[in-house]
Amino acid sequence: MEAENRGKNQKPMWLKWLLRILFAYIGLLVLVLASAIVTMTGTFTLIVLELFVDHDGLRSINENYFVPASEFLWGLFTRLVPGL
């Protein structure tokens, strides 16, 4: 009786690996999108601060670091999602 229950309750190995790969892909998408949102928020925050402060250092930091990073992460996200 226990042998029959063990056989019925086990899921196929291919299904376990398929679910693992799917969840890893979804996790990667979440990580990339969250990073893109954080860098875009930083970019817009520095743009708004620059309007009030009149400091050229913020513009150079923004153009050198935040803008390329946010463009890269957004491009990566759109490549990872099929159909975007």
Secondary structure, 3 states (H helix, E strand, C coil): CHHHHHHHHCCCHHHHHHHHHHHHHHHHHHHHHHHHHHHHHHHHHHHHHHHHHCCHHHHHHHHHHHHHHHHHHHHHHHHHCCCC
